[in-house]
Each structure stands twice: as structure tokens, then as C-alpha cells.
Amino acid sequence: MAMAAADIERLIKERFPDALVSIDDLAGDGDHYAATVVSEAFRGKSRVEQHKMVYDALGGRRSAEMQTLALRTQVPG
């Protein structure tokens, strides 16, 4: 079952209210996304830690409802 880009953004913003989130549906099929997430919560964290934080915000939905999520995270600045 595909996941809407708006749902991905909502889940991320629930966990990171300050985040600037950009979601692109790469294939137009609701299964292949690229996301950029900018949040102060990432400051001082490694890239791996930042990505884990986002994946945790999505819960099990990342593997169950979308096949691919190309993720880019960064600190505002």
C-alpha cells in the first residue's frame, strides 16, 4: 500500500515541529520518495543518527508503506 507525501511530512513534523520538510515522489507511484528534512534537533548528531531519528519518526511505515526513501538531513544555517 502506497503512502502519500503529505502523510510522510505530517509524521516527520509531529516529531520535529520546527522542521522544514520537502518530499518528492520520485516515480509518481507513492513508493519511491526523496525527502529533505532541516531541523535544529539534528545539531551535534552524526548523519547516521539524524537519519535514524527520521526513520524512528516514521515508525514501521517506512518499510511497510514505501519501498524507497532517499533521505537528506541537515541543521538550519
N, C-alpha and C positions, 0 to 999 in steps of 0.2 A: 504494500500500500504506500503510495507516494505521500510526501509531506510538503505542505505549502511553505513557500519562503516566508510568508507572514508569521507562520507558526514557529519557525526557527528563530526569527527575530524576536518574537514575543518571549520565548523561553530564555533566550540569552539576556534580554533586557530585564526579565524578572530577577535574574541572578546578579546582573551588573546594571543597575538603573542609570548609571552615568554613561553607559557605553554608546558609542556611535557604531552602528551596525549597518553593513552593506552586504546584501545577499544577491548573488547572481545564479540563476538556473542555467547551468552550462549547456544542457542538452534539450531543455524545454520539456522534460519528462517528469520533473518532480523527484528525481532520484539522484541527480548529479549537480551538486552545488559548490560554489566558491563563496566563502564568507570572509569579510574583513571586520575585525572587532577591535575597537580602540577604547581602552578603559584604564583609569588610574589604578584599578585593582591589580593590574599586571606589573606595576612598578616593583623592581627588585626581584622579580621572578624570572627564571630561565624560560626560554621559548617552549621547552617541553612542559614545564609547569603551567605556563599560560594556556597552552592547548588543552592540557588535562582539565583545567578549570572550565573551559568552554564545553568540552565533551561531557563533564560532570553536569553542567547546566542542562544539557540536552537529555541526560539520563540514558535509558536504553533505546531511545528513539533513533539515535544516530545509526545504529546497525539494523534496527527493525524497520525503519520507515524511509531510509535513504541509503543509497548504495555508496555514494562518494560525497565527502565534504572536504574540499581543499580549503584549509584554514590559514588565515594570516592574522596575527595578533600584534598589537603594538600599544605603547604607552603614549598618551597625548603629549604633544610637544612641538 
